[in-house]
Amino acid sequence: MSLFRTTAPVALFAIALSTAPADQNARTGDGTQDIARSIKPGDDFYRYANGGWLRTAMIPASEQSYDTRAMLVARTSQRVRDLIEEAAATHSAKGSVAQKVGDYYASFMDESSIEAKEMTPLADEMALISTITNKTSLSAYLGTTLNSEVDGLTGNADHIFGVWVNQSFTDSEHCVFHLLQGGLGMPDRDDYLEQSAKMAALRVQYQSHIAAMLRLAGVADVETGAARVLTLEIRIAQAHAPDADAADVFKQNNPWKRADFGVKAPGMDWDAYFKAAGVAEQAEFVVWQPSAVTGTSALVGSEGIDLWKDYLRVHLIEHYANVLPKAVAAEHFAFYGTILSGMQQMPERSQDAIAATNAALGQAIGQLYTQRYFPPEAKARAKAMVSDLIAAYRARIPNLTWMSPETKEKALTKLAALRIGVGYPDRWIDYSTLQVKRGDALGNMRKAEAFNRLRNLAKLKQAADPDEWRIDPQIVGAVIVFSPNTETFSAGLLQPPYFDSQGDVASNYGSAGAGIAHEISHSFDELGNVYDALGRLANWWTTEDLAKYHAAGAKLVAQFNGYCPLSDLCVTGKQVLTENIADLAGLLTAHDAYILSLKGKPDVVISGLTGEQRFFLAFAQRWRKVQSEAALRRQIKTDTHSPGEYRSDTVRNVEAWYKAYDVTPGDKLYLKPEDRVVIW
């Protein structure tokens, strides 16, 4: 399903907008132009479906793979660029979303204005840091940095702590303040703690980078300051929870009362911190990583004020590096771009400007994007497909052999409560109070952050909104939020070849339909079984359900163990089992939904293919990909998803595929009926 899969309440798969190669053989209509008719479908369905595309598809020089999703990112990125640059050039009506988007982007691109201002846009903040004299004033300043734009999946913030406002794990009607660890300049705690020679060298380079940032901040003894700041961050990292713990919902769910902080995490002046953060009246919290809160708070109490001031100066400049003079941006890129990411040259300024505008005004851009590229008619057709998928699941669940009767009832209740958003939200974020001024890049960034922070904190005093969107419409991706029980599929994802609102129904159900049905299944498998119909923590499976589920999956494990793309490399069936079960569930359910969509009428024949054939063809074409051997080896060793050609072979377990393509004994993909895996 996703680029990330955890037991966290949020599971995300999304591809950020980027500069990517143009479309390569993008499938439109029925996809028949990509068929290799010399290949028998029953012998190699993947190459039958994708042979034409595979002959011409090329891996970009800067990448190790290329697939349909990369093509969609390229197309969508260009569309977003065009929309933003158009908004910047047209000087739209003041207060309109187009004006805010255009002026934000234009300000980021105005390098001459940024250079002329030098470091003065940060002068007030630097002066505020200089006034810190004791633990109370330090705690108050730290409260002002509380970051609400937190990655709810990995559970880390770039400031010392972050807040994620979301439904409570135990109360579906109210939002709660989830406090998350943060405060590290490098991406991962292992960067600080791993004792390998490689990581030791990285820390030396990071210390040099800190020194350069302190020099830009006007600090006198930068070498001593850099060494001390690095040591402080190492100690913060030591307090951080490991990634596995940070992503475990049962370890995240730690309710604390306001009074608990002084007892469980002494050191910080918590009254000053929460007052400055704007949540002085908040009585209840959920602390995701107690060790990080306790350890970091202790450091506030034990470490010198001057050290903390240097730390804050570095992180302040780092945070705004791309809207500060070139010397700052270049030093920032030298470490984060070149040393950490291997990039040899800075991206075009416009690429960073587009990313920054998306981060600040995501739904504003989403409004512009969907007005042009995803009309209400497309949303209506996608919603109709989702309705068919839900109906198909409603019919399948009672027939599951591994679920007990009482568990089936709970599954049906959860299915009825599941909310699925497609395309774009029914209610957009209201940006009317956010002022964006052309020529003030850093000021615009600060105002956008403050706007988003206040908007998120306001949810603490409102009823939980299960229809809230957590992905922007123009992003190519989707998000599952187990708590509450919601799934969202963006307009950026719902475009050809996955979904064509004016195109072939069979292809839509075989591609986008199977993908959405795959995601729905995760709400009812080992990933979603700890969240009930309202998104509360409550395991609704019995131990017998779990045992039967594992037994049912054993045949699928064995099936995928037999796939060996290289002579010395085979798929590990157990590693990819959860996603393979979801692929099978998605394909079977999408096929049922496709049949429902016909309402008893036969589908038309297009390019010599029946609707059934086009359905399975679209499913196979969904997985087409070219990649280097190194990328393939890395995927098989580390990914929970099988290589695309084997995901395509899921059809081997589906009776309707055999009938559609007249697959018979003797064909290489043929499985005896008793060997076909049926879980959903």
N, C-alpha and C positions, 0 to 999 in steps of 0.2 A: 504494500500500500504506500508506504511513506518513506521519505528520506530518514525519518526518525520513528522508532517504535519503542514505546516504553509503557510502564504501568502508570505513568502520570495522567492527570485528568485531561490533558490536552495531547492529542497526537496530530502531528502536522506533516503533510507532504506538500512542498511548494518549491518552485524554482523562481528565484528572484529575477527581476528584470536585468538584462545584461546586454552587452554588445555581443552578438552571436552571428554565425554565418546565416546567409539567407536560406529560404525554403529549398529543400532538395526533394524534388518529386513529391510534393505534397498531394496526398490523396484527396480527390474531390469526387462527389457523386458516389458511384458504387464500388470504386476501387479496383475494377477489373483490369485496368491498364497495367497493374503491377503483377498480375498473375504470370507464372511460368508454366504454360500449358503443357510443356514437355515433361513435367514432373507429375506423377500420379498423386492425388491428394492423400490417399491411404498409405503412401510410402513415406512422404515427407511433407506434411501439410504446411509447415512454416515456410519452406522454400517454394512450394507451390503458390502460396499466397503472396509471398514477398520477393520472388525471384527477380522480377523486373527492377524493383527498387534496390535490391542488394547488388545488382550489377553496376549501378551507377552511383550509389551513395558513397560519399567520401568523408573521412574523419578530418575535421579542421586541423590545421597545423598546430594550433594552440591547445588542442584537446586530445583525449585518449578514447573518446567514443562519440557517437552521434546517433540520435534516435528521434522519434516523433516529438517527444517532449522538447528536445533541444530546438527543433524546428519551430515549435509553437512559441518558445521563448524568443527566438529571433524575430518572428513576425510580430508578436505582441510588444516587444521592446521597441521596435521601429514605430509601431502605432502610437505608443505612449510618448516617445520622443517627438513625433510629429504634433501630437496634441499639446504638449507642454510648450514647444517652441512656437506653435501657432498662438497660444495664449499669451506668451511673452511678447509677441510681435504686434498683437492687435489692440492692446490697451483697453481691455474690456471694462464694463461699467463698474465703478467703485463698489466694493462689497460683494461682488459676484464671485462664485468659486473660480471662474476663469481668471478674474483679476488677481486673486490671491495666489493661484497656481503660477500665473505668468510672472508676477512681481517677485515671488519667492525664487523662482528659477533665474530670472534676470539679475537679481541681486547676487546670487551665488556666482553667476558668470561675470560679474563686474569686478574683475581683478584689479583694475586701476584704482577703484574706490577702496577696495580692501587694502591695497598696498599703502595708499595715502593715509589711511587711518592708523597704520602700524598696529601697536598693541592697545591703543586707547579704548577700544570697545570692551576690554576686560579690566580697565582701570578700576572701576567701582568694585568689582568682585575681588580683585587683588587687594584693594584697600581694606575690604571687609575681612579678608583672611589675616591681614596684618594686625587687625584689632583683637584677634583671639589672644586671650591672656591666661585662661584657666580652663578647667574641665567643663564648666557650665557653658562658657561661650563657644568652646570647641564643639560640644554636643549640640548646641543650637545651630551652629553653622552646618554640621553634618545633617541635621534635620532638614535644612533647606535643599540639600542635594538628593533627598529621597527620590528614587527613580521609579516612575510608574510605567515606563516603557520597557518592561521586563520580559525576557524570554520565559514564558510559562512552561516551556517544555524542559529546558535544561536547568532552569531555576537559578540563574545567575544574573547579577546586575553589574553595570560598569561603575556605579557609585558604591559606597560602603554597604548600603542595604538597598533592596528594591521592594516594591509593593506590587502585588498582583491582586486586583479586586475581582473576585469571582464568587459564585455560589458557594455556600458552605458545604463541606463534605457530609454534614448531617442535617442541614436545613435547606430545603430546596427553594424556599420563598425569600431568603435574604442573602445578601452578599456579605463577605467577610474580608478582612484585611489579612492577606497572606504576606508575611514578611520573609524575604529571601536573602540569601547570602550574596555578597558582592565585594567590590573593592580591589580587585586584582587588575593590574595593567596588562598582564599576559593572559591568553585565552583560557588556560587550564591550570589547575593546582599542580599537576604533574610537571609543568614547566618549571615550577619552583622547587619541587621536592624530589624528583627523580635524580638519582645519583650517577647517571651515565655521563661519560665524557662529552657527549653531544649536548646534553642539557646544561652541564656546567659551562660549556662554551656559550650557550645561548644566554645564560644569566650574566656572563661577562659583557656580552653585547648589549643586553638590556640595561645594565648599569651605565654603560657609556651613553646610551640613549637618554636615560634619566638625567645624566649630567648635562647633556646638550639642552634638554628642556629647562632645567634649572637655570642654565646660562641665559636662555631666552627670557626667563622670568626675572632676570636681574639679580639672582642670588650670588653672593660673593664666593663662598667656598663650595663650588659645585661638586668636586670629587668626594669630599666628606659627606656632603648632603646626599649624593646619589647612592653611596654605599649604605647609608642609614635608611634611605627610603626602600631600597631593595630588601634590606634585612626586615623592615617592617612588613613588607608585602609577603615575604617568606613566612613570617609568623601568622599573618592573616590566612595564608594558604594552608598552614598546618591546622588551623581551626576549621577550615572548610570541610564539608562532607564530600566524600568521593562521589564521582558521577553516578555510580550505581545506586548509592543511597539517595542522592539528590533527585533521582528519577523514580523512586519507589514511593507510591502514594501512601503506603502504610507508615513509612518513616517520615513523610511530609506532614501528616495530620497530627500536629502537636498543638492543641488549644492552650493558649496562655491568657490569663487575665492581665489587665493593665498592671496590677500590683505585683505580678509574678516577675516582671522584668528586673526590678531592683533586687529581688532575692535570687533568681536563677541566672541573671546576667549582670552582676555588679560591675561598676567601673564607669559606665556612661551615666550622665545626668539625664535620665529618661524623661523627666518632666520637661526639661529644656528641649530635648530632641523632638518629642511628639508635638509640643506646642509649635515649634518652628516648622515642623512638617505639615501643620494644619490639621492634625487629628488629635488634639488635646482631649477631646471628649470621647474618643474611641475606647470602649471598655473591653472588647474581646478581639483576640488576634489568633491566627494560626501561623506558627513558626515552622517553616519548612526544614530548616537545618539548625536545630538548637545549638549544636557545637559551634557553629560559625557565629551565631549571635552572642553566645556566652564568651567565646574566645576573643572576638573583635571588641566587644564591650570592655573586657579586661584590659586590652591594649590601649583603649582610650584613657583608662585610668592610670596605667603604668608607664606609658611612654611620654617623653618630653613634648611640651607644646611646640617648640621650634621644629622638631621632627615632623609632627603632624602638619604644621604649616607648609613645610617643603613638600610633603606628600600631596597636600591639597592643591598647591600651585602646579605641580606636575600634572595631576589629573585634570585640572581645569583647562590648562593649555591643550592637553591631549584631546579632551572632549570636543573642543572647538577648532582643532587644527586646520580643518579644511576651509574655514572661513576666516582664517588669520593670514598674515603675509606669507609669501612663498617660502621664505626661510623656515617657517614653522611647519608648513605643509610638507615641504621636502624632507625635513628631519623625521616627521611622523611617518611618511611613506618609506623612508630608508629602513626603518625598523619593521613596521607592521606590513608593509608591502613587499619589500625585498627579502629581509632576513626571515620573517615568519612565513611569508606566502610564496617566496620564490619569484616574484614579479620583477622583471628587469627594468621596466620603465613605468612611470606614472600613467594611469589611465587618462584619457582625454578629460579636460575639465568638464565638458558637457555630461560625461557619463556620471561623474560624481554629483553634478548638479541635479541630474534626473533622480538619482538614488536619494539624495537629500530631500528633494521635493516630494517624492513618494513617501518617505518616512514621516514628513511633517503633515502632509495633506493627502494621505492615501485615499480616503473616500471622496475627496473633492476631485481628484484625478479620476476616480472610479465613476463619478457622475458623468464626466466628459467622455470617458471611454465607452460606457454602456449606451449613452445617447447616440453614439455613432455606430457602435459595433455589436450591440446586443439589445435589440429593441424588445418591447413588451411581448411581442409575438414569439420571440425565441424563448423568453422566460416561461411563457404559458405552455409551450410545447415541451420544454424540459420538465416542468412541474407535472404535466400529464404522464410523462414517462416514469417519473418518480412514483406517482400514484399507482401505476401498474406494477412497479417493482414491490411496493409495500403490499399490494394485494397478492402478489405471487408468494411473498414470504409468509403472509397470513395463511395461505393454503398449504405451504410446505411444512411449517413448524409442527402441526399436529401429527405429521407422518414421520418425524424424526425417531429413529430407533434407539438413540443413545440418551435421549432426554426422558426423565420420568414425567408422568402426567402432571404433577404439581409444578415441575419446572417449566413445562410447556405453557402452562397457564401464566406463569410469571413472564415468560418470553413474549407471549402474545400481548400482555399488558404493557411491557416495555416497548414493543413494536408500535402499539397504538399511541404511545406517548412520544415516540421519536419525532423530532422536528428536523426537517431537511430544508435548507435554503439553497436556492440555485440562482446563478447569475449575478444578482446584486441584492442588497437589503431592501426590504419594503420601507424602512425608515432610515434616512441618511443621517450622518452626523451633522449637526447644525454648527457651521463655522462662523456664524454671523458675529460673534464676539471676538473672534481672532483678527487682529489688525496686522496686515502685512504691508510693509513699506518698501518700495523700490529703492535700492541703494543702501540698504541696512541688512546685510547678509547675516551677521552675527546676532543682531537684535531680533531679526525674524526667527532665527533658530531658537533663541531663548523664549520668545513669546509663544512659539508653537509647542515647545516642551511644557511651558507653564499651562497652556490651554489643555493639553492632553492629560497633564497631571490632575488638574482641577476636575476635568470631566470624569476621570477614573475615580477619584476620591468621592465625587458626588454620588456615585453608585452605592456607597456605604449607607446612604440615607434613603435609598430607593428600593423598591421590590426588585428582586432578581429578574432580569430580562432574558428568557431562554432563547429569544430570537436575535440576540446581539451577534453581530458579525465580527469574527476575529481574523478575517483575511480580507484584503482589498480585492475588489472585483477584477482589476487588471492583472493580478498575479496569476500565473499559471499553476494552479494547485487547489488544494482542498484542506479542510481541517475537521477533525473529529474532536468534540469536547464531550467527554464521557460525563462530566459534571458541569452543567446540566446535560441532558440526553439529546445532543444536537450534532448535526453534520452539515457542512457547508461546501458547496462546489461552485467555484468562481466562474465568471464569464470568460476569463482568460483560459480556463481549462475547457469550457464547453464551446469549442469551435472546431471546424474541420481540421484534421480528419476524425477527431473523436466524436464530434456532434455537429450536425448541420441542420439548422431549424427549417431549411427549405429542401433538405435532401431526403435520401432514402430511409424509411423507417427501420427496415431490417438492419441496415448498417449502424444506425444510431443506437439501437438496442444491443447489438453485438459488441460495440466499442464502448461508448459512454455508459450505456446501460449496465454492461458487465462490470465496468469500473465502479460505478456507484453502488451496485449490488455487492461487490467485494467489500467496500467500506462499511455498508450496512451490516454485513455479517460479523464484523469485528465488535459490534455492540453486543453480540450474543456468543462470543467465543471466550477464550481464556484471557483476552485483553479487556473485554467489557463485562465479564461475569461478576466483577466485584462492585459494579454500579447498578443500582436498581432503576426502575422506570423513571424516577425523578432525579436521577443522577447522584443519589446519596450512596455513601459507602455501605454496601451490604451484599455479601456474596450470596447469590440466589441459586447457585448450583448445589446439588448434593454431592457427596463423595462418590456415590455410584455413577452419577452423571460424568464426573471427571474421569473415572476409570474407563467407562465405556467410550468416551470421547477419545482418549488416548489409544484404546484398542482399535477403534475405527480408523484412526490415523496411521496405524502401523503399516497397512498395505500401501498407503501413499508414500510413506518413508521409503519402503522397499522399492517402489516404482521409481522414485527420483534418485535413489542410490545407483540405479543402473544407467544414469545419463553421464557420459564422460566426454566432454568436448575436446579434451586432449588426451593423449595416450597415458599421461601420468597424472591426470587431474579429473576427478569425478565430483559430482554434486554430493553434498552431505544432506541426505533427506531429512534428518531430524532438525538440522539448522534452519531449513526453509519450510518446515511443516506448517506453521501457523499461516503463512502467506499463501502456501499452496492450497490449503483448505479453503481460504477465503477466495482464491481464484476459482476453485471448483464450485463453491457456493454461489459466487457471483455469476458464473457462466450459466449454471442450471436455472437460477432464479431469473436472470435476464431473458433466457429463452422462454420460460413460462410467461414472463411479462410481455414479450413480443407476441406470443400467441394470443394473450388477452387483448392486446392492442388491435388485433385484426377483427375482433368481435364476430368471429365465425366466418368471415369472408376470406377467400384465398388471396394471397399477396400476388402482386404482378411479377412477371418474369422480366428481368432487366439484363441486357447484354448476354442473354442465354443462361442466366443464373436465376434459380428460384429464390424466394425470400429466405428460406431456410439456409440455402447455400451462402447467400450474401451475409446473413447473420454471422455464421461461423467464419467467413472470410474476413469480416471486419474485426472479429476477435483476434484472429491470427495476425492481422496487419497492425493491431495495437501494439504488438510486442517487437516489431522489427527494430533492429539495432546493429550497427557496426562498431566494433571496438578493438583496441589493440590487445595482444596476448597478455600484456602486463595488467591491463584493466580487467580482463576476463579472470585472470588468476586471483586478483585482489577481490573481485566480486564473489567468487566461489568460496574464498577463504573467510571473508568477513561479513558478507551481506546476508540478510534474512530473506532475500528475494532470489529466486532462481534466474538464470540467464533467460532472456526473452524467448528463445526458440523452444525451451522446455516448458515455459509458461503457456506458450501456444499449444503444446501437446496435451494440455488439460483436456482437450476435446476427446482424447482417447477414452475417457471415462463417461462420455455422454452418448446415450443411445441415439438421440436425434441426429448427431453428427454422422454416425454410421449410415443412417437412412438417407441423409441429405446427399452424401457423396458416394453412396453405394460401396462402402468399405467392407471387405469380406476377408475371410480367412486366407492367409497367404500374403496379404498386404502387410508391410513392415510395421505399421502402427496398430494393427489389429490386436485387440485384447479379447480373450474369451469373456463372455458375460460375467462369469463368476470372479474374474480378475479385475473387473472395473470397480473403481472405488466409489462408493456412495456414502457420503456423510450427511449432506444436506439434501 
